[in-house]
Amino acid sequence: MRPSGRDLSEMRPVSIETGVTKHAEGSCMIRMGDTHVLCTATIEDRVPPFIKGSGLGWVTAEYGMLPRSTTSRMRRESTAGKQGGRTVEIQRLIGRSLRAGVDRVALGERQITVDCDVIQADGGTRCASITGGWVALKLAVDKLMKAGDVISDPLVSPVAAVSCGIYAGQPVLDLDYPEDSEAGVDGNFIMLADGRLIEVQMSAEGATYSRDQMNQLLDLAEKGVSELVAAQMAAVK
């Protein structure tokens, strides 16, 4: 029934390759099917002015899509002189999602910026960015701990995200672009490793949905996130 031939509850193939850039304190390339995102983490000994002197650390994110990450060339946002609304919304989502898994007191007064650059897009780029972004963040924090700059691990839990939706009347896990573009209901689910929710973005794209259907999508999301967390932990060993 699905264009890819996957079962309703089947994820796309997931791979996470670490150490893919020379200079970043943490980096990975995450591939979820044909969606590929380069994630890098940068440590800086500064924080935004609004928390300066508080002793709290900060984790933030930036997101972008390369011009030919899609089927036709996208104009670089830098040539337009500003970021689009979608880009701003997604990078804020990535930042607050990653912060939900961080003990900012333990991190200390420093900032980690996670950059997520979409190399190739086939649906679920924000979810892949969050999942890969946590891996890059973890690798950067490990360097802080190894250097003795951080005493206790500030990462309290892995953070991962997956999309689910109602496609052809059926709840499905991990939408690729053909499904995403035709889904009656589309949702993004961001969770901690134990299944606690960080954020849920659900909308009717052409059909309303029931409470039972939402529960079915939550169940699928829990399954998907558990598989993604397993891939994250394997990548950072």
Salt bridges, closest charged atoms under 4 A:
GLU17 OE1 - ARG31 NH1 3.56
GLU44 OE2 - ARG46 NE 3.34
GLU89 OE1 - ARG126 NH1 3.16
ASP142 OD1 - LYS138 NZ 3.34
ASP153 OD2 - LYS138 NZ 3.45
ASP174 OD2 - ARG6 NH1 3.85
ASP174 OD1 - ARG12 NH2 2.97
ASP176 OD2 - ARG6 NH2 3.48
GLU179 OE2 - ARG2 NE 2.60
GLU179 OE1 - ARG6 NH2 3.40
ASP194 OD2 - ARG196 NE 2.76
GLU199 OE1 - ARG96 NE 2.71
GLU227 OE2 - LYS223 NZ 2.55
